[in-house]
């Protein structure tokens, strides 16, 4: 089992709809979780961090964390073509002092 | 505040050569992590430095090494380059590492011929 798993996609969503990205992780005691966006040929940029169970909202983005189910998700409301990118889920493994990344989900927003 | 900077941005080397990449973290950040990104393997952790000490290391051969200077700038070196070392090398910094948010630099794209 991979430490962090994401559906690689591609995920295609019409403009204005909600895009839902999912991630599961194997380390039950992980404490910090991150979503990064990466445009083709660019480096990852941070979208959201989440540390506690529940939802965290920032503009059009909502991160959801369920530690019991070892599941973290990212919702993008009112999707725009500029949201087309690869979204990387990253989990900080307890005590490991490192981020472990999923393979990323490629998201395409269709005008 | 300036972001993470990496030099050079692009490199072309031949097999057997060695290469040194440089990373300057965000001012005040003392933790620097290095990652290798390839289409097949995704983002893989190489190592992390904090206060000039390597605190953690990923599963890469000894040809990959790094160091950190007293001003928190970091370098990574790859010796005896192989074709498979062609990748985007990313540096990320955080205040103290651990569970903190990491901020990435633009990366160095290395092509080994």
Backbone of each chain as ProteinMPNN parsed JSONL, in Angstrom:
{"seq_chain_A": "XXXXXXXXXXXXXXXXXXXXXXXXXXXXXXXXXXXXXXXXXXXXXXXXXXXXXXXXXXXXXXXXXXXXXXXXXXXXXXXXXXXXXXXXXXXXXXXXXXXXXXXXXXXXXXX", "coords_chain_A": {"N_chain_A": [[0.852, -1.191, 0.0], [0.565, 2.181, -0.918], [1.965, 5.065, 0.675], [0.663, 7.539, 0.463], [-2.156, 8.048, -1.375], [-3.67, 8.942, -4.428], [-6.223, 9.47, -6.844], [-5.163, 9.331, -10.08], [-6.39, 10.507, -12.212], [-7.101, 11.541, -15.643], [-9.208, 14.142, -14.298], [-12.127, 15.525, -15.312], [-13.966, 18.459, -15.383], [-16.808, 20.543, -15.757], [-16.751, 24.08, -16.38], [-17.515, 26.212, -13.679], [-18.65, 24.269, -12.104], [-18.358, 22.006, -9.234], [-15.265, 20.788, -8.276], [-13.936, 17.804, -7.071], [-11.443, 16.447, -5.173], [-9.579, 13.699, -4.032], [-7.836, 11.979, -1.379], [-6.025, 9.448, 0.234], [-4.304, 8.165, 3.114], [-1.693, 6.286, 4.72], [-0.45, 6.339, 7.229], [-1.525, 6.305, 10.379], [-1.11, 8.12, 12.421], [-0.442, 10.559, 11.357], [-0.132, 14.128, 11.231], [-0.252, 16.54, 9.862], [-1.447, 18.023, 6.866], [-1.503, 18.687, 3.409], [-2.414, 20.531, 0.507], [-1.234, 20.979, -2.695], [-0.887, 22.855, -5.697], [0.077, 22.313, -9.01], [1.147, 23.666, -11.896], [1.746, 22.804, -15.308], [5.125, 22.308, -15.953], [5.892, 23.972, -13.923], [6.668, 24.707, -10.426], [5.381, 23.165, -7.383], [2.732, 24.881, -5.71], [1.472, 26.069, -2.657], [-1.846, 25.443, -1.674], [-3.669, 24.843, 0.423], [-3.481, 24.109, 3.917], [-4.146, 21.7, 6.424], [-4.974, 20.666, 9.681], [-6.672, 19.714, 11.622], [-9.522, 17.63, 12.266], [-12.374, 17.913, 10.134], [-13.713, 20.684, 8.255], [-11.997, 23.141, 6.296], [-12.048, 26.311, 5.039], [-11.123, 28.389, 2.298], [-11.641, 30.933, 0.438], [-12.589, 29.886, -2.718], [-11.865, 27.332, -2.203], [-12.073, 24.343, -0.288], [-10.835, 22.356, 2.217], [-11.063, 19.081, 3.488], [-10.844, 16.994, 6.276], [-10.579, 13.768, 7.59], [-9.567, 12.017, 10.041], [-10.054, 9.563, 11.233], [-10.896, 7.969, 9.141], [-8.709, 8.237, 7.611], [-8.414, 10.094, 5.51], [-8.371, 12.729, 3.209], [-9.627, 15.572, 1.552], [-10.135, 17.828, -1.226], [-12.127, 20.439, -2.192], [-13.157, 22.331, -4.938], [-14.907, 25.082, -5.582], [-17.105, 26.63, -8.009], [-15.516, 26.193, -10.374], [-12.791, 27.214, -12.427], [-11.274, 27.703, -15.677], [-8.609, 28.338, -15.208], [-8.019, 26.821, -13.032], [-7.198, 24.425, -13.939], [-4.858, 21.996, -13.586], [-2.305, 20.008, -11.979], [-3.029, 18.451, -8.958], [-1.597, 18.035, -5.886], [-1.506, 15.955, -3.125], [-0.193, 16.058, 0.103], [1.356, 14.583, 2.884], [2.471, 14.852, 6.163], [4.477, 12.651, 7.611], [4.293, 11.279, 10.768], [6.876, 12.003, 12.936], [8.726, 11.569, 10.973], [9.771, 13.726, 9.749], [9.393, 14.561, 7.117], [7.73, 15.321, 4.06], [5.364, 13.35, 2.418], [4.311, 12.706, -0.775], [1.383, 12.271, -2.776], [0.694, 10.808, -6.013], [-0.54, 12.723, -7.488], [-3.38, 14.401, -8.912], [-4.613, 14.966, -12.05], [-6.328, 17.701, -13.123], [-8.805, 18.961, -15.237], [-10.522, 21.759, -16.323], [-13.296, 22.376, -18.132], [-14.27, 24.816, -20.454]], "CA_chain_A": [[0.0, 0.0, 0.0], [1.316, 3.423, -0.962], [1.773, 5.893, 1.866], [-0.337, 8.547, 0.114], [-2.753, 7.644, -2.648], [-4.62, 9.822, -5.098], [-6.647, 9.061, -8.172], [-4.315, 10.12, -10.986], [-7.198, 11.181, -13.216], [-7.507, 12.922, -15.474], [-10.535, 14.478, -13.846], [-12.626, 16.597, -16.153], [-15.1, 19.103, -14.722], [-17.221, 21.738, -16.508], [-16.579, 25.374, -15.734], [-18.584, 26.6, -12.778], [-19.037, 23.134, -11.261], [-17.477, 21.707, -8.1], [-14.277, 19.726, -8.491], [-13.661, 17.102, -5.816], [-10.192, 15.698, -5.247], [-9.502, 12.85, -2.852], [-6.511, 11.48, -1.006], [-5.981, 8.615, 1.432], [-2.948, 8.011, 3.607], [-1.559, 5.039, 5.472], [0.071, 6.54, 8.583], [-2.665, 6.699, 11.193], [-0.793, 9.204, 13.358], [-0.046, 11.775, 10.642], [-0.732, 15.283, 11.885], [-0.43, 17.706, 9.006], [-1.882, 17.621, 5.527], [-1.364, 19.839, 2.532], [-2.749, 20.442, -0.908], [-0.443, 21.836, -3.564], [-1.274, 22.896, -7.099], [1.254, 22.396, -9.867], [0.918, 23.857, -13.32], [2.726, 22.106, -16.131], [6.425, 22.967, -16.065], [6.13, 24.849, -12.774], [6.838, 24.021, -9.15], [4.143, 23.134, -6.596], [2.411, 26.027, -4.869], [0.566, 25.678, -1.591], [-3.218, 25.933, -1.688], [-4.282, 24.739, 1.743], [-2.971, 23.174, 4.904], [-5.193, 21.361, 7.389], [-4.376, 19.902, 10.772], [-7.711, 19.173, 12.5], [-10.688, 17.031, 11.609], [-13.418, 18.839, 9.735], [-13.542, 21.468, 7.036], [-11.299, 24.422, 6.342], [-12.397, 27.003, 3.807], [-10.328, 29.556, 1.902], [-12.15, 31.351, -0.863], [-13.317, 28.827, -3.436], [-11.285, 26.043, -1.832], [-12.389, 23.76, 1.014], [-10.165, 21.099, 2.528], [-11.79, 18.283, 4.466], [-9.986, 15.979, 6.872], [-11.199, 12.761, 8.441], [-8.43, 11.206, 10.499], [-10.506, 8.195, 11.52], [-10.94, 7.271, 7.858], [-7.419, 8.497, 6.957], [-8.907, 10.625, 4.241], [-8.38, 14.188, 3.095], [-10.133, 15.938, 0.234], [-10.127, 19.232, -1.609], [-13.229, 20.841, -3.057], [-12.982, 23.613, -5.613], [-16.215, 25.555, -6.043], [-17.094, 27.562, -9.146], [-14.25, 25.886, -11.06], [-12.404, 28.083, -13.531], [-10.241, 27.093, -16.526], [-7.287, 28.548, -14.599], [-7.805, 25.784, -12.016], [-6.663, 23.236, -14.61], [-3.506, 21.772, -13.084], [-2.188, 18.774, -11.187], [-3.179, 18.74, -7.529], [-0.801, 17.101, -5.106], [-1.792, 15.791, -1.704], [1.044, 15.767, 0.837], [1.121, 14.225, 4.28], [3.692, 14.831, 6.955], [4.466, 11.423, 8.382], [4.651, 11.528, 12.155], [8.227, 11.675, 13.335], [9.615, 11.307, 9.841], [10.337, 14.994, 9.305], [9.362, 14.693, 5.672], [6.443, 15.264, 3.39], [5.181, 12.296, 1.426], [3.353, 13.184, -1.753], [0.695, 11.372, -3.676], [1.113, 10.935, -7.412], [-1.195, 13.89, -8.068], [-4.564, 14.242, -9.763], [-4.647, 15.983, -13.101], [-7.674, 18.268, -13.224], [-9.072, 19.822, -16.392], [-11.799, 22.468, -16.26], [-13.722, 22.61, -19.517], [-15.109, 26.019, -20.595]], "C_chain_A": [[0.889, 1.243, 0.0], [0.989, 4.248, 0.263], [0.699, 6.949, 1.642], [-0.868, 8.199, -1.272], [-3.765, 8.657, -3.143], [-5.027, 9.168, -6.411], [-5.904, 9.952, -9.173], [-5.109, 10.884, -12.034], [-6.85, 10.717, -14.61], [-8.957, 13.071, -15.049], [-10.998, 15.686, -14.653], [-13.917, 17.148, -15.56], [-15.524, 20.322, -15.554], [-17.018, 23.004, -15.686], [-17.795, 25.724, -14.892], [-19.043, 25.493, -11.839], [-18.071, 22.979, -10.098], [-16.546, 20.56, -8.487], [-13.94, 19.117, -7.134], [-12.448, 16.198, -5.987], [-9.992, 14.947, -3.935], [-8.109, 12.291, -2.635], [-6.666, 10.598, 0.233], [-4.533, 8.41, 1.832], [-2.882, 6.835, 4.57], [-1.145, 5.234, 6.931], [-1.021, 7.113, 9.472], [-2.368, 7.905, 12.092], [-0.274, 10.467, 12.666], [-0.799, 12.969, 11.194], [-0.981, 16.469, 10.984], [-0.588, 17.278, 7.556], [-1.929, 18.866, 4.648], [-1.879, 19.513, 1.14], [-1.91, 21.469, -1.657], [-1.017, 21.768, -4.979], [-0.001, 23.053, -7.93], [0.817, 22.532, -11.32], [2.046, 23.19, -14.091], [4.009, 22.919, -16.266], [6.765, 23.888, -14.915], [6.314, 24.027, -11.507], [5.523, 24.041, -8.374], [3.964, 24.416, -5.782], [1.329, 25.609, -3.881], [-0.82, 26.285, -1.802], [-3.766, 25.971, -0.269], [-3.436, 23.828, 2.627], [-4.116, 22.898, 5.875], [-4.607, 20.425, 8.427], [-5.418, 19.196, 11.637], [-8.843, 18.575, 11.68], [-11.718, 18.099, 11.269], [-13.073, 19.553, 8.452], [-12.754, 22.742, 7.309], [-11.506, 25.091, 4.994], [-11.471, 28.189, 3.566], [-10.767, 29.941, 0.5], [-12.955, 30.244, -1.514], [-12.865, 27.427, -3.038], [-11.735, 25.626, -0.426], [-11.623, 22.457, 1.154], [-10.963, 20.399, 3.612], [-10.871, 17.182, 4.964], [-10.799, 15.063, 7.764], [-10.1, 11.799, 8.862], [-8.848, 9.769, 10.781], [-10.517, 7.356, 10.245], [-9.647, 7.449, 7.072], [-7.657, 9.031, 5.547], [-8.874, 12.145, 4.295], [-8.825, 14.536, 1.678], [-10.019, 17.441, 0.023], [-11.294, 19.47, -2.547], [-12.918, 22.205, -3.648], [-14.345, 24.015, -6.152], [-16.051, 26.526, -7.201], [-15.785, 27.407, -9.939], [-14.035, 26.779, -12.279], [-11.365, 27.363, -14.4], [-8.836, 27.245, -15.944], [-7.0, 27.559, -13.468], [-7.257, 24.489, -12.625], [-5.191, 23.088, -14.256], [-3.467, 20.377, -12.466], [-2.217, 19.154, -9.713], [-2.504, 17.621, -6.728], [-1.232, 17.119, -3.649], [-0.48, 15.423, -1.018], [0.723, 15.563, 2.304], [2.451, 14.203, 5.003], [3.623, 13.631, 7.88], [5.021, 11.686, 9.773], [6.082, 11.089, 12.438], [9.209, 11.525, 12.189], [10.257, 12.571, 9.311], [10.381, 15.111, 7.793], [7.922, 14.669, 5.192], [6.432, 14.106, 2.413], [4.047, 12.728, 0.51], [2.638, 12.03, -2.442], [1.168, 11.628, -5.101], [0.484, 12.139, -8.099], [-2.393, 13.512, -8.916], [-4.561, 15.363, -10.783], [-6.09, 16.414, -13.318], [-7.756, 19.161, -14.453], [-10.451, 20.436, -16.237], [-12.171, 22.85, -17.687], [-14.635, 23.829, -19.613], [-16.48, 25.67, -21.164]], "O_chain_A": [[1.827, 1.359, 0.789], [-0.103, 4.157, 0.823], [-0.094, 7.223, 2.543], [-0.1, 8.073, -2.225], [-4.598, 9.159, -2.388], [-4.262, 8.409, -7.007], [-6.006, 11.178, -9.117], [-4.586, 11.796, -12.674], [-6.349, 9.604, -14.772], [-9.813, 12.253, -15.385], [-10.343, 16.728, -14.671], [-14.847, 16.396, -15.27], [-14.659, 21.066, -16.015], [-17.104, 22.991, -14.458], [-18.939, 25.562, -15.316], [-19.757, 25.762, -10.873], [-17.092, 23.718, -9.984], [-16.984, 19.51, -8.959], [-13.69, 19.837, -6.167], [-12.432, 15.304, -6.833], [-10.21, 15.499, -2.857], [-7.316, 12.15, -3.567], [-7.366, 10.968, 1.176], [-3.635, 8.472, 0.992], [-3.888, 6.439, 5.158], [-1.449, 4.394, 7.778], [-1.398, 8.276, 9.33], [-3.286, 8.629, 12.479], [0.275, 11.349, 13.325], [-1.962, 12.852, 11.58], [-1.819, 17.318, 11.288], [0.033, 16.325, 7.087], [-2.337, 19.944, 5.081], [-1.792, 18.379, 0.667], [-1.875, 22.65, -1.311], [-1.562, 20.745, -5.394], [0.886, 23.834, -7.584], [0.2, 21.632, -11.89], [3.157, 23.034, -13.585], [3.972, 24.088, -16.651], [7.818, 24.525, -14.924], [6.138, 22.808, -11.511], [4.643, 24.849, -8.672], [4.925, 24.96, -5.238], [0.393, 24.889, -4.23], [-0.955, 27.479, -2.071], [-4.266, 27.0, 0.188], [-2.771, 22.909, 2.151], [-4.955, 23.766, 6.116], [-3.845, 19.513, 8.106], [-5.111, 18.209, 12.304], [-9.082, 18.974, 10.54], [-11.909, 19.059, 12.015], [-12.25, 19.089, 7.663], [-12.83, 23.332, 8.386], [-11.188, 24.527, 3.947], [-11.086, 28.897, 4.496], [-10.328, 29.357, -0.491], [-13.899, 29.725, -0.919], [-13.437, 26.439, -3.5], [-11.772, 26.439, 0.497], [-11.744, 21.561, 0.318], [-11.475, 21.034, 4.535], [-10.199, 16.517, 4.176], [-11.599, 15.514, 8.583], [-9.748, 10.879, 8.123], [-8.055, 8.849, 10.581], [-10.185, 6.17, 10.273], [-9.496, 6.883, 5.989], [-7.169, 8.491, 4.554], [-9.286, 12.764, 5.277], [-8.44, 13.867, 0.719], [-9.834, 18.212, 0.965], [-11.438, 18.794, -3.566], [-12.474, 23.116, -2.949], [-14.878, 23.378, -7.061], [-15.007, 27.159, -7.36], [-15.051, 28.374, -10.141], [-14.956, 27.057, -13.047], [-10.648, 26.496, -13.9], [-7.975, 26.392, -16.156], [-5.866, 27.468, -12.997], [-6.895, 23.564, -11.898], [-4.375, 23.948, -14.586], [-4.47, 19.665, -12.438], [-1.512, 20.066, -9.279], [-2.809, 16.439, -6.884], [-1.31, 18.176, -3.024], [0.26, 14.57, -1.507], [-0.085, 16.287, 2.885], [3.426, 13.62, 4.53], [2.82, 13.592, 8.811], [6.103, 12.254, 9.922], [6.445, 9.937, 12.204], [10.408, 11.37, 12.419], [11.188, 12.504, 8.508], [11.311, 15.701, 7.245], [7.035, 14.09, 5.818], [7.389, 13.908, 1.664], [2.958, 13.072, 0.97], [3.209, 10.961, -2.66], [1.945, 12.549, -5.356], [0.926, 12.536, -9.177], [-2.425, 12.457, -9.55], [-4.514, 16.543, -10.439], [-6.955, 15.605, -13.652], [-6.892, 20.008, -14.681], [-11.437, 19.724, -16.043], [-11.431, 23.568, -18.359], [-15.663, 23.885, -18.937], [-17.315, 26.555, -21.351]]}, "seq_chain_B": "XXXXXXXXXXXXXXXXXXXXXXXXXXXXXXXXXXXXXXXXXXXXXXXXXXXXXXXXXXXXXXXXXXXXXXXXXXXXXXXXXXXXXXXXXXXXXXXXXXXXXXXXXXXXXXXXX", "coords_chain_B": {"N_chain_B": [[8.465, 39.508, 1.218], [11.114, 37.666, -0.107], [10.864, 34.708, -2.135], [11.673, 31.181, -2.22], [14.697, 30.514, -3.812], [16.341, 29.019, -6.59], [19.244, 27.835, -8.183], [21.237, 26.485, -10.862], [18.544, 27.204, -13.212], [18.187, 25.526, -15.344], [19.899, 22.704, -16.623], [22.214, 20.886, -18.546], [23.794, 17.886, -18.733], [26.262, 15.273, -19.174], [26.379, 11.684, -19.047], [28.079, 10.317, -16.236], [29.238, 12.661, -15.433], [29.314, 15.171, -12.782], [27.107, 17.148, -10.723], [26.144, 20.212, -9.196], [23.636, 21.689, -7.327], [21.934, 24.617, -6.223], [20.239, 26.179, -3.468], [18.417, 28.765, -2.044], [16.792, 29.518, 0.865], [13.611, 30.884, 2.018], [13.89, 33.952, 3.747], [14.824, 33.615, 7.093], [13.889, 31.064, 7.314], [14.902, 27.886, 8.386], [14.947, 25.269, 7.728], [15.558, 23.112, 5.066], [14.453, 21.221, 2.41], [14.92, 18.713, -0.064], [13.705, 17.529, -3.177], [13.048, 15.108, -5.721], [11.54, 15.142, -8.845], [9.912, 13.199, -11.171], [8.227, 12.087, -14.166], [7.422, 9.407, -13.934], [7.824, 8.553, -11.255], [6.897, 10.559, -9.645], [6.874, 13.019, -7.001], [9.629, 12.735, -5.016], [11.171, 12.396, -1.89], [14.352, 13.568, -1.056], [16.36, 14.557, 0.879], [16.581, 16.293, 4.069], [17.637, 19.265, 5.582], [18.581, 20.918, 8.545], [19.682, 23.57, 10.414], [22.32, 23.157, 9.483], [22.603, 20.438, 9.632], [21.977, 17.168, 8.471], [18.833, 15.922, 8.708], [17.077, 14.036, 7.913], [16.705, 11.446, 5.505], [15.968, 10.297, 2.252], [15.217, 7.413, 0.153], [17.575, 7.161, -1.681], [20.476, 6.594, -3.728], [23.953, 6.756, -2.601], [25.175, 8.519, -4.296], [23.824, 10.823, -4.341], [24.002, 13.7, -2.546], [24.146, 16.213, 0.033], [24.359, 19.493, 1.534], [24.267, 22.01, 4.091], [24.618, 25.427, 4.718], [25.786, 27.933, 7.091], [24.167, 30.125, 6.745], [21.79, 29.063, 6.05], [21.46, 28.479, 3.403], [21.462, 25.945, 0.891], [23.019, 23.173, -0.734], [22.861, 20.631, -3.21], [24.394, 17.694, -4.417], [25.063, 15.643, -7.157], [26.757, 12.866, -8.074], [28.56, 11.094, -10.635], [26.635, 10.974, -12.836], [23.621, 9.523, -14.075], [21.463, 8.427, -16.778], [18.893, 8.197, -15.787], [18.762, 10.112, -13.838], [17.784, 12.391, -14.823], [15.562, 14.918, -14.278], [13.222, 17.044, -12.495], [14.47, 18.993, -10.007], [13.59, 19.904, -6.865], [13.543, 22.326, -4.336], [12.557, 22.987, -1.024], [11.487, 25.156, 1.572], [11.084, 25.683, 5.116], [10.151, 27.084, 8.305], [11.031, 25.596, 10.599], [10.86, 22.994, 9.823], [9.617, 19.654, 10.254], [6.238, 19.385, 11.052], [5.499, 21.594, 9.68], [4.415, 23.936, 7.116], [5.741, 23.675, 3.863], [7.495, 25.555, 1.466], [7.945, 25.83, -1.939], [10.717, 26.211, -4.221], [11.459, 27.365, -7.613], [12.629, 25.26, -8.922], [15.153, 23.132, -10.439], [15.798, 22.081, -13.593], [17.137, 19.203, -14.744], [18.87, 17.661, -17.289], [20.178, 14.7, -18.395], [22.423, 13.49, -20.672]], "CA_chain_B": [[9.595, 38.613, 1.51], [11.462, 36.9, -1.297], [10.594, 33.287, -2.018], [12.795, 30.261, -2.354], [15.349, 30.621, -5.113], [17.184, 27.891, -6.952], [20.107, 28.027, -9.344], [20.657, 27.137, -12.04], [17.187, 26.752, -13.525], [18.29, 24.439, -16.321], [21.238, 22.134, -16.75], [22.395, 19.715, -19.394], [25.043, 17.204, -18.403], [26.411, 13.956, -19.785], [26.565, 10.587, -18.094], [29.372, 10.254, -15.597], [29.602, 13.947, -14.832], [28.661, 15.481, -11.525], [26.403, 18.424, -10.776], [25.801, 20.836, -7.908], [22.481, 22.586, -7.4], [21.909, 25.504, -5.069], [18.922, 26.603, -2.999], [18.381, 29.766, -0.976], [15.442, 29.467, 1.434], [12.971, 32.129, 2.437], [14.601, 34.545, 4.87], [14.336, 33.177, 8.388], [13.638, 29.625, 7.303], [16.121, 27.153, 8.676], [14.831, 23.901, 7.212], [15.552, 22.987, 3.607], [14.259, 19.848, 1.925], [15.13, 18.51, -1.494], [12.866, 16.515, -3.789], [13.223, 14.813, -7.137], [10.252, 14.888, -9.492], [9.927, 12.602, -12.502], [6.867, 11.682, -14.563], [7.081, 8.059, -13.504], [7.893, 8.359, -9.801], [6.307, 11.667, -8.91], [7.747, 13.778, -6.113], [10.248, 11.864, -4.03], [11.993, 13.087, -0.906], [15.782, 13.238, -1.077], [16.864, 14.784, 2.23], [16.216, 17.532, 4.746], [18.674, 19.853, 6.422], [18.165, 21.924, 9.537], [20.849, 24.06, 11.148], [23.532, 22.573, 8.908], [22.639, 19.0, 9.9], [20.995, 16.373, 7.75], [17.94, 15.379, 9.715], [16.33, 12.917, 7.358], [17.181, 11.091, 4.171], [15.108, 9.392, 1.513], [15.828, 6.192, -0.376], [18.367, 7.436, -2.869], [21.859, 6.101, -3.566], [24.923, 7.675, -2.024], [25.609, 9.522, -5.288], [23.082, 12.043, -4.019], [24.426, 14.221, -1.253], [23.801, 17.613, 0.199], [24.884, 20.166, 2.701], [23.635, 23.296, 4.386], [25.575, 26.395, 5.248], [25.326, 28.629, 8.293], [23.107, 31.078, 6.38], [20.675, 28.181, 5.674], [21.523, 28.071, 1.989], [21.769, 24.517, 0.781], [23.429, 22.642, -2.029], [22.854, 19.185, -3.367], [25.353, 17.238, -5.409], [24.857, 14.308, -7.712], [27.979, 12.435, -8.742], [28.445, 10.005, -11.613], [25.267, 11.087, -13.335], [23.024, 8.482, -14.918], [20.342, 8.947, -17.565], [17.713, 8.222, -14.929], [18.794, 11.259, -12.929], [17.079, 13.498, -15.47], [14.386, 15.196, -13.438], [13.095, 18.373, -11.902], [14.905, 18.955, -8.615], [12.892, 20.962, -6.144], [13.953, 22.651, -2.98], [11.461, 23.596, -0.272], [11.943, 25.615, 2.88], [10.118, 25.969, 6.165], [10.818, 27.699, 9.458], [11.754, 24.609, 11.424], [10.618, 21.639, 9.334], [8.617, 18.908, 10.997], [4.885, 19.399, 10.505], [5.228, 22.913, 9.119], [4.236, 24.11, 5.683], [6.944, 23.859, 3.057], [7.319, 26.41, 0.3], [8.854, 25.338, -2.97], [11.36, 27.057, -5.198], [11.048, 27.103, -8.996], [13.193, 23.996, -9.39], [16.222, 23.031, -11.439], [15.519, 20.97, -14.51], [18.389, 18.573, -15.131], [18.801, 16.689, -18.371], [21.417, 13.945, -18.517], [22.495, 12.873, -22.002]], "C_chain_B": [[9.869, 37.768, 0.275], [11.197, 35.419, -1.051], [11.861, 32.465, -2.082], [13.402, 30.422, -3.75], [16.261, 29.425, -5.337], [18.001, 28.251, -8.187], [20.919, 26.774, -9.602], [19.237, 26.643, -12.288], [17.198, 25.575, -14.481], [19.742, 23.996, -16.427], [21.198, 20.965, -17.719], [23.761, 19.146, -19.085], [25.095, 15.885, -19.167], [26.661, 12.911, -18.698], [27.97, 10.59, -17.523], [29.819, 11.566, -14.965], [28.954, 14.101, -13.466], [28.04, 16.871, -11.619], [26.122, 18.912, -9.359], [24.687, 21.834, -8.114], [22.418, 23.396, -6.108], [20.488, 25.959, -4.744], [19.093, 27.63, -1.89], [16.971, 29.822, -0.417], [14.869, 30.856, 1.674], [13.705, 32.641, 3.669], [13.975, 34.124, 6.191], [14.028, 31.694, 8.462], [14.947, 28.864, 7.493], [16.099, 25.715, 8.178], [14.751, 23.934, 5.695], [15.426, 21.51, 3.249], [14.447, 19.816, 0.423], [14.261, 17.349, -1.974], [13.273, 16.323, -5.24], [11.841, 14.524, -7.72], [10.459, 14.363, -10.898], [8.523, 12.178, -12.867], [6.467, 10.322, -14.019], [6.971, 7.89, -11.995], [7.247, 9.485, -9.004], [7.352, 12.393, -8.08], [8.313, 12.852, -5.042], [11.228, 12.647, -3.171], [13.43, 12.609, -0.987], [16.385, 13.354, 0.315], [16.416, 16.132, 2.752], [17.363, 17.977, 5.634], [18.068, 20.906, 7.34], [19.404, 22.295, 10.337], [22.107, 23.294, 10.774], [23.647, 21.066, 9.118], [21.585, 18.292, 9.051], [20.133, 15.643, 8.775], [17.205, 14.139, 9.214], [16.793, 12.678, 5.934], [16.203, 10.12, 3.533], [15.89, 8.21, 0.969], [16.51, 6.436, -1.71], [19.791, 6.954, -2.636], [22.791, 7.195, -3.057], [25.469, 8.703, -3.001], [24.929, 10.873, -5.048], [23.508, 12.497, -2.62], [24.06, 15.69, -1.165], [24.542, 18.201, 1.37], [24.132, 21.474, 2.889], [24.664, 24.187, 5.065], [24.959, 27.162, 6.416], [24.244, 29.665, 7.991], [21.854, 30.364, 5.873], [20.622, 27.844, 4.19], [21.965, 26.623, 1.897], [22.217, 24.185, -0.637], [23.184, 21.137, -2.034], [23.759, 18.825, -4.538], [24.951, 15.842, -5.885], [26.127, 13.945, -8.473], [27.665, 11.304, -9.715], [27.025, 9.928, -12.168], [24.873, 9.924, -14.233], [21.844, 9.101, -15.674], [19.091, 9.121, -16.717], [17.684, 9.361, -13.931], [18.139, 12.484, -13.557], [15.758, 13.723, -14.755], [14.313, 16.677, -13.137], [13.481, 18.239, -10.432], [14.355, 20.182, -7.9], [13.438, 21.097, -4.74], [12.758, 23.306, -2.291], [11.989, 24.03, 1.084], [10.775, 25.8, 3.836], [10.881, 26.532, 7.362], [11.673, 26.686, 10.211], [11.569, 23.185, 10.921], [9.524, 20.969, 10.144], [7.271, 18.966, 10.321], [4.55, 20.703, 9.806], [5.064, 22.899, 7.608], [5.573, 24.325, 4.996], [6.601, 24.668, 1.814], [8.395, 26.061, -0.714], [9.486, 26.46, -3.791], [10.937, 26.657, -6.596], [11.605, 25.807, -9.569], [14.354, 24.17, -10.344], [15.907, 21.83, -12.305], [16.838, 20.452, -15.053], [18.122, 17.547, -16.223], [20.16, 16.024, -18.494], [21.409, 13.204, -19.847], [23.534, 11.762, -22.052]], "O_chain_B": [[8.943, 37.215, -0.319], [11.291, 34.934, 0.076], [12.972, 32.989, -2.008], [12.68, 30.461, -4.747], [16.865, 28.893, -4.406], [17.504, 28.892, -9.113], [21.261, 26.061, -8.658], [18.786, 25.725, -11.603], [16.312, 24.721, -14.431], [20.672, 24.796, -16.334], [20.266, 20.162, -17.711], [24.769, 19.848, -19.167], [24.096, 15.441, -19.734], [27.094, 13.226, -17.589], [28.939, 10.837, -18.241], [30.67, 11.582, -14.076], [28.149, 13.269, -13.047], [28.402, 17.667, -12.485], [25.894, 18.118, -8.447], [24.775, 22.717, -8.968], [22.8, 22.918, -5.04], [19.648, 26.103, -5.633], [19.818, 27.401, -0.922], [16.036, 30.143, -1.151], [15.563, 31.865, 1.546], [14.098, 31.858, 4.535], [12.768, 34.253, 6.393], [13.917, 31.132, 9.552], [15.957, 29.157, 6.853], [17.119, 25.026, 8.206], [13.971, 24.69, 5.116], [16.19, 20.668, 3.722], [14.161, 20.791, -0.271], [14.101, 16.339, -1.29], [13.771, 17.238, -5.896], [11.069, 13.753, -7.151], [11.106, 15.01, -11.721], [7.703, 11.931, -11.983], [5.304, 10.104, -13.68], [6.107, 7.156, -11.515], [7.072, 9.356, -7.792], [8.541, 12.39, -8.398], [7.567, 12.261, -4.261], [12.01, 13.456, -3.671], [13.701, 11.409, -0.987], [16.867, 12.366, 0.87], [15.944, 16.991, 2.007], [17.976, 17.177, 6.341], [17.177, 21.666, 6.96], [20.09, 21.425, 10.874], [22.859, 22.842, 11.637], [24.685, 20.48, 8.813], [20.451, 18.755, 8.93], [20.624, 14.863, 9.591], [16.767, 13.302, 10.004], [17.221, 13.603, 5.245], [15.674, 9.229, 4.198], [17.067, 8.028, 1.279], [16.052, 5.958, -2.747], [20.262, 6.906, -1.5], [22.467, 8.383, -3.078], [26.146, 9.649, -2.599], [25.404, 11.917, -5.496], [23.381, 11.756, -1.645], [23.711, 16.323, -2.161], [25.254, 17.51, 2.098], [23.461, 21.972, 1.984], [25.469, 23.734, 5.879], [23.764, 27.05, 6.688], [23.486, 30.044, 8.883], [20.957, 31.003, 5.324], [19.819, 27.01, 3.771], [22.742, 26.139, 2.721], [21.831, 24.844, -1.603], [23.285, 20.467, -1.006], [23.867, 19.565, -5.516], [24.552, 14.987, -5.094], [26.519, 14.644, -9.407], [26.627, 10.649, -9.616], [26.319, 8.936, -11.983], [25.665, 9.417, -15.027], [21.302, 10.135, -15.283], [18.326, 10.068, -16.902], [16.681, 9.556, -13.246], [17.959, 13.503, -12.89], [14.937, 12.813, -14.648], [15.209, 17.452, -13.472], [12.88, 17.453, -9.699], [14.617, 21.324, -8.276], [13.747, 20.116, -4.064], [12.034, 24.089, -2.905], [12.833, 23.358, 1.677], [9.639, 26.039, 3.426], [12.108, 26.461, 7.417], [12.867, 26.889, 10.428], [12.079, 22.25, 11.539], [8.619, 21.628, 10.656], [7.156, 18.635, 9.141], [3.411, 20.893, 9.379], [5.511, 21.981, 6.921], [6.428, 25.063, 5.486], [5.551, 24.482, 1.2], [9.584, 26.004, -0.398], [8.879, 27.506, -4.022], [10.151, 25.725, -6.767], [11.114, 25.309, -10.582], [14.517, 25.216, -10.971], [15.767, 20.708, -11.817], [17.567, 21.171, -15.736], [17.258, 16.681, -16.088], [21.175, 16.697, -18.675], [20.518, 12.4, -20.121], [23.722, 11.139, -23.097]]}, "name": "protein", "num_of_chains": 2, "seq": "XXXXXXXXXXXXXXXXXXXXXXXXXXXXXXXXXXXXXXXXXXXXXXXXXXXXXXXXXXXXXXXXXXXXXXXXXXXXXXXXXXXXXXXXXXXXXXXXXXXXXXXXXXXXXXXXXXXXXXXXXXXXXXXXXXXXXXXXXXXXXXXXXXXXXXXXXXXXXXXXXXXXXXXXXXXXXXXXXXXXXXXXXXXXXXXXXXXXXXXXXXXXXXXXXXXXXXXXXXXXXXXX"}
